[in-house]
Amino acid sequence: MQRSALIAALLMGLVPLSAAHGQGNDTPGKRILQRLDTNGDGAISRDEMLAARERMFTKLDRNGDGAIDEKEIEGARDAIIDRADAAQARLGNRWRRMDTNGDGKVSEVEFRNRMPLFDLADHNGDGTLSADEIAAVRKLFADRAG
């Protein structure tokens, strides 16, 4: 999905925020290539792969002793589980907010009508998004991403 199409889908509530993190890449292979191809030549060299492995080792070796022990791996596992639990909670919260009549189900009408990002971007409340409003939302997400 192209970046502009992703932003439009986000604003219309069709794509969850977590999908935006991928920056519009279509496949995991493209995301990995983009992350590891530090010189931008469209390929991952052995040196780039070694550098990525060094970064991963440093991240896992939390106490900096030059070795990854069971406690550090357990910490990494816990962090992964915590992120998954948080994503699950966000999904449940979003679902409950969409269930506007409180019947425990989200109808097609409730699903279509829930567009919080569109509503956030539509600063003047006119039901349309101007280029300035879209740019403001893009800046908000870019600022939050780092």
Secondary structure as GFF3:
##gff-version 3
##sequence-region A 1 146
A	DSSP	alpha_helix	3	11	.	.	.	ID=ss1
A	DSSP	alpha_helix	17	20	.	.	.	ID=ss2
A	DSSP	alpha_helix	28	36	.	.	.	ID=ss3
A	DSSP	alpha_helix	46	60	.	.	.	ID=ss4
A	DSSP	alpha_helix	70	98	.	.	.	ID=ss5
A	DSSP	alpha_helix	108	113	.	.	.	ID=ss6
A	DSSP	alpha_helix	116	121	.	.	.	ID=ss7
A	DSSP	alpha_helix	131	145	.	.	.	ID=ss8
###
